[in-house]
């Protein structure tokens, strides 16, 4: 019986570590994408990503889309 108990604790520990790793990876992903793509507000994307993950995950896909948005360059209309 002791072997089964130890195995159960190891499986539980692996599941917890995997869950924390996935949570951290999801929190970091939009910010890294925004920095790599040269987004004008990568810090805001990073904060938005962590905030939405901590407070419910509902708007996290929107933050991920925001990381991919290219802001068009401002045209100088007065020449």
Secondary structure as GFF3:
##gff-version 3
##sequence-region A 1 79
A	DSSP	alpha_helix	2	37	.	.	.	ID=ss1
A	DSSP	alpha_helix	42	54	.	.	.	ID=ss2
A	DSSP	alpha_helix	60	68	.	.	.	ID=ss3
###
